Amino acid sequence: MSKQLPLFETTDQYGNDIIQGPKIEKQKLDFVTKTIDPKNPHTVGKSFANLGNHVLLTGFIGAIIFVIVASYG
């Protein structure tokens, strides 16, 4: 049997696999950092536009409470 030739090149000039993306190390985050901004914890509090998940969660709970109060009031 002969060795099958690859259909297309899967490595770059340095021998790295170009089909898969770069390997990113998983960081262990505490609860507060996960809740505020799990994607980039270094940008927390730098900008007003970067609200984070805690503001979205608070707004969602506030909207549910508003609907409940408005429907019974």
N, C-alpha and C positions, 0 to 999 in steps of 0.2 A: 504494500500500500504506500502511496505517496502522501506526503504532507500537504494538507489543503492550504492554499494561499489565502491570506485575509482579503475580504472583499473591499475594505477601505482601511485607511490608516487610523489607528485608535490611540496612538501616542504622539506627543509633540517631539520637538528636537531634543528635549531634555529627558525624555523617557517617562513623562507624567501622562496619566490617562486623561484624554480630552473628552471622553464621553461622560464621565461623572463630574459633578461639581467639586469644588474644593472642600476638604473635610474641615468642619467647624467643630471645635471642642465644645461640649455641653457644659455650661456653667451652672453651678449649684446656687440658686438664688433663695433668699429668705422670703417669708410671706409678704412683707411690706414691699420689697423690691418687685416681686412678681405682680402684686396688685397695682402698683403705681405705673410701671412701664417695663414689661419683661423684655422688650426688644433692645432697648438701649438705656440701661440704668444710669449712665453718666449724664444724660440730658435732663434729669428730673430737676425741676425748679429753675431751669435756665430761661424758659420762654413761657409766656401766657398761652400761646397756641398749642404747646405740648401739654395737654390737660392730663392725659393718662387714664387708665382704666378706673381709678377710684372716682373720678368726676363723672364718668359715664355711668358707673354703677349707682352713684348717688342720684343722678338725674333720672335714671330709669325707675328707681324706687320712688322718687318724688312724683313722677308722672303717674305711677300706679296708685299712690295714696291720693293724689289730686282727683283722679277719676272716681275712686271710691267715695271720697268726701263729697264731690259734686253730684254724684248720683243719689246719695241719701240726704242731701241738704236742701 
